[in-house]
Amino acid sequence: MRLRFSVWVAVLGFLLLVMLAAVLRLLPINPWDVFWLFVTVACAWAIVRIFYSEKKDNIQYDIIYRHVLVKCARIMVGHKMVELVPGVHLVDGSIGCNTYLIVDDGVTLVDTGLKGNVKQIYGCLRKLGYGPKDIKRIIITHAHIDHINCLSSLKAETGALIMASDQDSEVIEGMRPIRGIGGFFGAFFRLLRLYYRYKPVRVDVRLKDGDKIDVLGGLEAVLLSGHSAGNLGLYSRERKLIFSSDTIRVLNGKIAAPHPKFTENGEKAIEAIERMAGLDFNVMLPGHGKPVIGNASDKVKELCHELKR
């Protein structure tokens, strides 16, 4: 007997409401328990739709269900890593934002992700043969909650140097509030912050435009203000790669300007993309979406031309 689509949606919607209630502490249950139940149900739904759906002739449906199944499987497996270029690893299944590990003169962590991501980071470290104390530096590309939520616990457990832009350091240290957004999404994210609480951390090294970090042949801080006042790119001229932060979104293999709702200054964000287009790099490692491997700076130049039209 096949459950109808509407029943699956109702079940998943109910679990989302229960998870939200748990986050708000309206129910005495662990939100992560509900989350894993949600993932399990989503997997079951995708499997049923792939193998038993009466809409086998509709390829679009099949692709969607397979995509859901793959995403859920990646979440449940966890602790994977992908070596993008020698010495640079992506923590696969990272929660909140892309998290990168640079293995060069110890381990450098780029961004921290949301609550729960520490486990993912440490799992990848173990596979590389390292432990938490081997993390010497944590570089924050910008002070949005999805990039800094785990910073306090990581600092306490690793003792690493915290590095961030001069402009965003005041937010990280709690001297200025983390930027919020308005409207319905703003209200939703304010509720989420009750669960994703942030504990301020002192920044050990305040990076200015042009400062260099002694990894990857000299990793240069490039100020790309717009998405946030102190949004940083990290550029290796020797390796021809850039950690682009949220300066550029990567959606289904295509690049785009950052989402306006989450961007502090739209005009400066476009200027930041133009500045990136003036650099020479083959690899772009974004804060969200898949890394762009090969001719990355050419693609950024093309985006600049599109934005000027």
Secondary structure, 3 states (H helix, E strand, C coil): CCCCHHHHHHHHHHHHHHHHHHHCCCCCCCHHHHHHHHHHHHHHHHHHHHHHCCCCCCHHHHHHHHHHHHHHHHHHHCCEEEEEECCEEEEECCCCCCCEEEECCCEEEECCCCCCHHHHHHHHHHHHCCCHHHEEEEECCCCCHHHHCCHHHHHHHHCCEEEEECCCHHHHCCCCCCCCCCHHHHHHHHHHCCCCCCCCCCCCEEECCCCEECCCCCEEEEECCCCCCCCEEEEECCCCEEEEECCCEEECCEEECCCHHHCCCHHHHHHHHHHHHCCCCCEEEECCCCCEECCHHHHHHHHHHHHHC
